Amino acid sequence: MNTEVIQYENQIIGAVTLDSSLMIKVGEQLHAEDFAGADQQIAWGSLQKLWREGKPTDVVTLSEASGLAIDLLAEWVRGTYSHDANSVATWVNIVRQKARIHRLTTGLADVLNSAQEKGADADALLGQARDMLMGIESDAVQTKRSANEILKDRIAALDRRMNGEESHIGLTTGLRDLDDKIYGFKPSELILLAARPAMGKSALALQIAQQAACDHGKNVAVFNLEMDEDEMFDRFMVQRGEFPADWFANPQGRQDDIHRIGKAVTSLKTASLTVFDNIFDIEGIVAKCRSLHQQRPLDLVVVDYLQLISSRNAGRFGNRTQEVGEYSRALKMLAMSLGCPVLALSQLNRDVEKRPDKRPLMADLRESGSLEQDANKILMLYRDEIYNEHSDQKGVAEVIVRKHRGGPTGTVFTKANLRMYAFGDLAFSDRQQVQAQEATNDPFA
């Protein structure tokens, strides 16, 4: 045990015992596990508890609270050189740095030991090392804004919006009416896009991703668990070139339209659009996003789709519903830690098919778990022509906003041309106006 570090720890405990007001400056910067000595860990944890409860931190009270001998605590106090705030802050920083170095060396040793085990998986080891390093990095003291500073920032942002200097729309979906309804995708949001098969949810998600990257210069990562990267880029080219998918599959005799492909390829080549078709577990998705974000901050993450995600520790879940709920929670935490929106696609259960009105509800989310709770926005896609052969709504999709935390819900009607995997705006009609007026939970109505 490093006796020098122990001396600093004793100095800190002695100083705070003599002057409990020091806890205001250093109490939240140092945790019990940062101390190298076992007795020092107990003493510091007890001091923090006494301080939070508004009790004295003198030697007698500390001895009773910690179970440590009063003679030992008195010895630390007698050996205290100073209880000057600047000196104590210096000692705290030394102890924290030593603790972080210890965690780093111990963590690396654990990774090396795992690497020597039979059948060690390289990707798992990389993920373990990355998580360990991220944990140590996040352990650094973070500067916490005061309420006054936060309010100043929010008022300044409000002024910019009022003066037209900043839009209230976050990352655009590319659909004007949908942006007006949900204010685009905002940083740290988890957005669920749910639908029954063949409604076009993958097409819509890929369109949002490629338009963000190609048209707005955003850094986008797409994780697709049912479509390989070749198929994804085929769809991107069809969307960018604005030609039917069957023409792309069989282009013979279409030489006159070849310039459309060139235009699509040019925009996609320069876009910051990264796709993955070989990462299927939540640990891999999170680790890869963090790695990409360190190289260049991500602006959007798309995961298609939730129910296909697995885990390296799937056995720890009680049931499938709890498992999927853990994945949605992990994606929400990812969105918050990266400060970018995460768009996650979700399947719906078959109960939709049993109702006369087959427009989906939140209760139809398959293996929902905590999906409804975690999501900031829940969008559901419905195309009447899928169920009604003679529908008068052919070529129209309904994007039903079932949840919008802090904003309006309701239905947005869009053009849907699935031959081109494309969605577009309809002219704002009387029907749209009625839907807007009938929207529930609209604080601006």
N, C-alpha and C positions, 0 to 999 in steps of 0.2 A: 504494500500500500504506500502511495506517495505521501510521505510525511509533510512535505511542503504544502500540498493541497489541503491536507487535514488541518494545518495551522491556519490557512485562510478560512476554512469552514468554521473553525472555532472562533476566529475573529468576527465573522459575520453574525454568528449566533450570539456571541457575547455582546456585540454592539446593539443588536435589536432587543436583547433582553434589558439592556440599560436604557434604550430609547425606542419605544415601540412605534413612534411616528416614522421611523425609517421604513416601516412596512409599506407606507404609502408609495415610496419610490422603488423599492426592490422586491416587495412581496410577491408580485406576479411575474417577475423576471426569472425567478429561481424556484425549481420544484424539488421536492424531497429526493427524487431519484437522481438529481444532479449531484448529490453529495456522495463522496467516496466512502466515508465512514458510516457504519451501520447505526451507531449511536447518534451521529450527526443527522442522518436521515430522519430518525425518530424525533429528534429535537426540533428540526425545522418544520416537519409536518405538524407537530403540536403547536408551534408558534403561529403558523398560518391559521390553524383552526381557532386558536384563542383570539387572534386578531379579527377574523371574520365574525366571531361571536361577540366582539366588543369587550372581551375580558382582559385583565392585566397580563403582561408577559414577564413578570418578575420571576426570579429563580424559584421561589416557593411554589407559585402557581404552575410554572412550567414543569417542575418536578412531579407535581400531582397529576398533571395532564398527560405527561409522557411516560411516567414510571421510571425515569432515569434518576440516579442518585443525586441528591441535592449537592453533595460535595463535588461531584464531577462537574455539574453545571456552574457551581460557584468558582471552580478552578478556571473554567473557560472565561468567565466574566472578569476575574482578577487578571488574566493574561491579555485582556483586550487593550490594544495600543491606543485606539481612538474610536469614537463613534461619530466622527465627522461624516456627513452624507457623501461627500466626494470620495473619501477613502473607502467607505463601504461599497460604493458603486464600482470602484476599481476591483475590489476583492470579488464581488459578485461576477464581474466579467471574466476574471481569471478562472473561477470555479466553473462557470458555464462553458468556457472554451475547453477546459480539461475534460469536462463531462462529454462534450460533443466529440472530441478526439477519441475518447474511450469507446463511445458508441460506434464510431466509424471503424476503428480497428477490430472491435468485437464482431461487428456486422460483416466486415470483409472476411474475417476468419471463418464465420459461419458459412458464407458463400463458398469459400475454398473447400471447407470440409464437405459441403454438399456436392461439390464438383467431383470429389474423390469417391463418392458413393457409387455403387454399381447401378448402371442405368440412369444416371443423372441426365436430365433434359436440359439442353443448352438454352432454349427459349425460357424455360422456367427459371433457370439460374440468372439469366439477364433480367427477367422481371423482378426476381427477388432482390438483386443488387440495385436495380433502379428504384424500387419501392423503399429500400433501406436508405439510399442517398436522398431521395425526395423527403423522407421523414426527418432526416437530420437537417436538411435545408429548411424545412418548414418550422423546425424547432427554434430557428433564430428569432430573436425578439422582434416582433412586428410593431411598427409605429401605428398606434390606434388613434384615429381621428376623433376629436371631441364632437359632441352634439352640435356645438356652435359651428365648427368647420363643415360638418355634413350639411347643415341647413344653408350655409353660405353657398356651397356647391350646388345644392338643389335649386335655390332661388336663382343663381346665375344661369343654370340650365333652363329654367322656366322663362327667364328673360330672353334667352337666345331663341327659344321656340316662339315666344310672343312677337319678336322682331323679325321672324322669318329667317334667322341665321342658322337654325338647326331644325331638322324635321323630327316630328314625333314618331315617325316610322323607323323601326330598326332595320335589320337586314331584310330587304324586300323579297317577297315570294315571287315577284314577277307578275302577280295578278293584282291589279289596282283595287278592285272591289274587296278582295280578301285582305289586302294591306289596310284598307280603310276600316275594316271590321276588327282586325286583331292587332293593328299597329306594327305589322311585320314581326320578325323574330328578334327579340331583345337579348342582350348579353345575359348569360347565366340561366336562361330559360330551358326547361325541358318541354318540348312540344311533341305530342303524340299524334300521328296520322294513322287512323284506323279504318279498315274497310273489309268487306268480304272479298274473296278472290275475284279477279277479273274486273274490278272496279277502276283500276288504274292508279293505285296508290304508289307503286314503284315508279311508274312513269312520271307522276307529279313530283315525287321526291327527287328523282334524277334531274328533272327539268329545273327545279329550284337550285340544286347543287351546281349544275353546269352554267346556269345563267349568273349565279353569284360569282363564280370563278371567271367566266369568260367576259361578261358584260360589266362587272363591277370590280374586278381585280382582287377578289377575296381569296383567302387561303382556305380550301375546303378539303375535308377528308371524308371518304365514303367507305363504309364497311358493309359489304353485301354478302349475306350468308346463303343465298340461293341462286346467285347469278355470277358467272365468272367475269373477269375483267374484259375479255374480248366482247362478250355480249353487252356489257355496260357501255363500252366505247362505240359499239355499233349503234346503240340507242342514242348516245350523245350526238353522233354524226347525223342520224336521222332527224333529231330535234333541231340541230343547228342548221342542217341543209334544207329543212322544211320539205321533205319528200316522203312518200309512203314507204313503210318498212318493207312491203313486198317488192317494191321497185329496187330497194337496196339489196334484198336477198337474190333477186334475179334481174341484174342490170343489162342483160343483152338487149341491144337495140335502143339503148338510152344514152348513147354517146353525146348527144346534144346537151344533156343535163349534167355532164360530168363536172362542170364548173361549180355546181352546188356543193359537191363533195370537197373540192379544193378550198372553198370558202370555209366550210365547217372544220376541216383539218387545220387550217391556218389559225383559227381562233382557239382550238383545243390545244394545239401544240404549245402555245405560249401561256396557257392558263395554269394557275397553281391549283391543280385538281388531282388529288392522290386517291386512288381506289385500291381496296384490298378485298380479295376473294378467298384468302387463306387464313384468316383469323376468325376463330369461331367461339372463343371463350371471352368472358367479360374481363378477365385479368389481362389478356392480350390486347383487347380493344383499348382499355384504359392506359396501359403502358405505352402502346404505340402513339396514342393521342398526346400523352405527356412528352414523348420524345420529339414528335413533330412540332409541338408547341414551343419547345426550347429552341428549335432551329428558326422558326418563324411563327408568331402567334396565330393560332387557328381562329377563323371567323365563323366556321360552321362545321359541325360533325353530323353525318347522316348514318344511321344504323338501320339496315333492312334485313331481318326484322326481329323484334324482341323474342318471340317464342322459339326462334332457332338458336338463340345464344345458349351456350353451355358454361360450365365452370370447372376449373381444375379441382375444386373442392365440393363438387355437387352432392357428395354423400352427407354433408353436414346439414342439408336442408330437410325439413320435415316432410314437405310435399311440394308438388310442382308449382302451385299457386304462390307459396312462400318463396320459392326459388326465383320465379319471374319477378316477383316484387322486389327481391334483393337486386336483381339486375336493373330494374328501373330506378331504384334508389342510388345505385352506383353511377348510373348515367346522369342523374340529377346532381350528384356530388361532383362529377366530372365537369358538368356545365358550370357549376359555381366556382370550382377551383381554377378553370381555364378562363372564365369570364366570357364564354362564347355560347351561342345557342346550340343545343343538341336536338336534332330531329330524329325521333325513333318511330319506326313503323310498327304496327301491331295488327294481328289478326283478330277477327271477331268470331264468337261462337255461333253455333247453328241455330240458336233460338230466334235469330232474325228471320229465318226462313219460315217459321211457324206462324208469323203474324200477318194479317192482311196488309198493314202498312209496314213495309220492310226497310224503312229508314232506320238506321242504327241508333241505339241509345248507349249511354255510358255503361249500363248494366250488361251490355253485350260484349264488352271487352273480354277476350279469351284469357283465362288464367289471370284475372285482373290483379289479384293481390293488392298492392298499394299503388297501382298505376294511376287511379283517379286522384289519389292524394299527392303523389309526387309531381305530376304534370302541372305546368303553368297554363298550358293550353291543350285542349283536346279537340282535334279536327276529325270529322268523319265524312267519308266520301260515299256518295250514292248516285247511281245512274239508273233512272227508271227503265231505260230500254233493255237493261239486262233481264228484268223480270217481266216486262210487258212488251210483247212483240209489236203491238200496234200503238205504242206510246207516242204521244205528241211531243215528247221531250227528247227525241233522238238527237244526238250530238250535244246534249246538255248534261253537265254534271253538277250536283249539289255538294258544296263543301259546307257541312253542317258544323258550326262552332258550338260544341256542347259545353265546353268549359273555357273561360277566359278570365284568369285571375286579375281582377281590377279593371275589367272592361266589358263590352257588350257581347252577348251571344246571339245566335241566329243563323240564317242560311244565306250563303252566297252562291249565285248561279254563275257557272262558267261554261265556256265552250269546251268540248272534249272531243278531240280527234285522235283516237287511239291508233289509227293507222300510222300516224306520225308521232305517237307517244306524246301528244301535245295538248296543253290546256291553255286557254286564253280568256280574255275578258269579253263579256257580253256588254252591249250597250245598257246603261243603267235604265231599267224599265220601271213601269208602274208596279210590277210584281216585286222588284227589288225594293222599291220604296215601302210597300206594304210590309215586306219582311223586316225591314229596318225598324219600322214603327212598332212592330209586334215583338221585337227582340226583347228577351228578358234580361234582367240584371244590367241594364244600360244606364249608367249614372249620368249620361249626357243627353238622354232623350227629353 
